[in-house]
Amino acid sequence: MASDAAQQIKEKLDIVTFLKGYLELAPAGKNFKARCPFHSERTASFMVSPDRGTWHCFGACNTGGDIFTFLMRYENIEFFEALKILAEKAGVVLEHANSPEERQFGVLYDINLAAKNFFVEELKKAAPIQEYVRGRGLNETTVEEFELGYAPQAKADALTLFLIKRGYKVQDIERSGLAIRSDRGGYFDRFRGRVMFPILNHFGKTVGFTGRILPQFDKGDMGKYVNSPETPIFNKSKLLYGYFASKNFIRTQNSVFLVEGQMDFLMSWQAGIKHAVASSGTALTDDHLRVLRRLTDQMTVSFDSDEAGLAA
């Protein structure tokens, strides 16, 4: 039962230790306090009780809960997604992870992870693509750290067949956004002839991709950059590229450097600017700003000085 697993998780995970990954907690008698992450305030009204394993905001929110409700609200995720994330942290095995709600998330995480590994291996086999990546200024360490890959062009369904052979249903592959169903009923890969940038959620799980078309395949009839479509685990308006790697640097420096696109982030990171994040193009949203506001109130923006960048 999910309720049994949730209880085990709460017994194994210390709520104070967990919340310190999100908040600056200060001792307050037997409890701990912080400024509430769910509304703006100058005086700390967010209290955490380690004995009870609960939190409560005594300010404008006037709400509270346990480790699950905090994670769900902070990351804007559903219960079963929070359950899986916290189970991994607590080392609790979810024995009944086959309900439709749990499966719709779990299989998509698995498919995206398998796809990322496929793209990484394809890049290793493609010397000309490696040369192109180096020519863009990225060194081997950066490529490996952020697990860049390559979506091959030669075969239209290379990734789809790879995933099917590993036991995934083509309907789930389509649902992940990695395959597209043709008018004739067949399936082909969404990403072909592109350098692939995996997009991680705030817990380091691969949830989608951005693909940059290679110059030799760019005929001007498709986007230079293509993103995964919206799925149950991927919402572009809520995720920032590089955030999982940089969030602790942002918190430590109390500042964030916001850039436009994956390449700008990677070049910034490679140059030693570790408190950077990137929007996908100039699609900066209120949700992005709320995520960053939880870590800092200081932001430097560096977008392209073209019409789209100035509008953003």
BELFENDA-V606993 format. One line per field, one symbol per residue. ss: DSSP state (~ for helix, > for strand, _ for the rest). psi: psi as a letter, one per 30 degrees, with the letter a starting at -180 (. if undefined). burial: I if it has 9 or more other C-alpha atoms within 8 Angstrom, else O. A space follows every 50 residues. Layout:
BEGIN
ss = ???
psi = ???
burial = ???
END
This chain:
BEGIN
ss = _~~~~~~~~~~~__~~~~~______>>>__>>>>___________>>>>_ ___>>>>______>>_~~~~~~~~~___~~~~~~~~~~~~_________~ ~~~~~~~~~~~~~~~~~~~~~~~~~_~~~~~~~~~____~~~~~~___>> >______~~~~~~~~____~~~~~~___>>>_____>>>____>>>>>>> _____>>>>>>>>_~~~_______>>>___>__>______>_~~~~~~~~ ~~~__>>>>>_~~~~~~~~~_____>>>>______~~~~~~~~_____>> >>____~~~~~_
psi = keeeeeeeeeefkkeeeefffeljkkkibfalllkkfflklekkgjkkje efhllkkgbeehlaaaeeeeeeeefhllefeeeeeeeeefgkkjfihgle eeefeeeeeeeeeeeeeeeeeeeffieeeeeeeeffgkleeeeeeghlak jleekfheeeeeeefggkkfeeeeffffkkklfffaklkekkhkkkjkkk afggkkfalkkjkkefgjggglkekklklklffjjeffkkkfeeefeeee eefhkkjkljleeeeeeeefggjfhllkljbgikleeeeeeeffelgkkk kilkhaeeeee.
burial = OOOOIIOIIIOOIIIIOIIIOOIOIOOOOOIIIIIIOOOOOOOIIIIIII OOIIIIIIOOOOOIIIIIIIIIOOOOIOOOIIIIIIIIOIOIOIOOOOOO OIIIIOIIIOIIIIIIOIIIIIIOOOOOIIOOIIOOOIOOOIIOOOIIII IIOOOOIIIIOOIIOOOIOOOIIIIIIIIIIOOOOOIIIOIIIIIIIIII IIOOIIIIIIIIIIOOOIOOOOOOOIOIOIIOIIIOIOIIIIIIOIIOII IOOIIIIIIIIIOIIIIIIIOOOIIIIIIIOIOIOOOIIOOIOIIIOOIO OOIOOOOIIIOO
END
